[in-house]
Amino acid sequence: MATRRLANYLKTYRKRSGLTQREVAFLLGWKHGEQLLRYEKHHRIPPFQIALAFEAIFKVPVTELFAGANDSVVGEIGTRIETLAAELQNRNDRGKEARHTARKLSWLAANHSRQNSSNQ
């Protein structure tokens, strides 16, 4: 049975680094650590640039820092990809549209098959 991961591991990596909330806040260009506390406690999701800043500070990929959130997004997208593929397969396109549909299905199969998504 797979273990459910935390929404983020910011506090874990901050503690491993030995840095305080105030020190990480300084690295982010903030005067205080309150905003960092909100992110660490999963009360807020940081904007993309701040997530990238965490990656730069801790030298850990965003997908690992925010592993639980990443798992959730990947699962939601996987479900939508399956729905889209089913819709595309059920089309009765002809000519140019049929070629476009076939190309989309081919791309989905090559990039988002169950085997590929479980390896990502």
Buried (B, 14 or more C-beta within 10 A) or exposed (E): EEEEBEBBBBBBBBEEBEBEBEBBBBEBEBEEBEBBBEBBEBEEBBEEEBBEBBBEBBEBEBBBBBBBBBBEEBEEEBEEBEEBBEEBEEBEEEEEEEEEBEEBBEEBEEEBEEEEBEEE
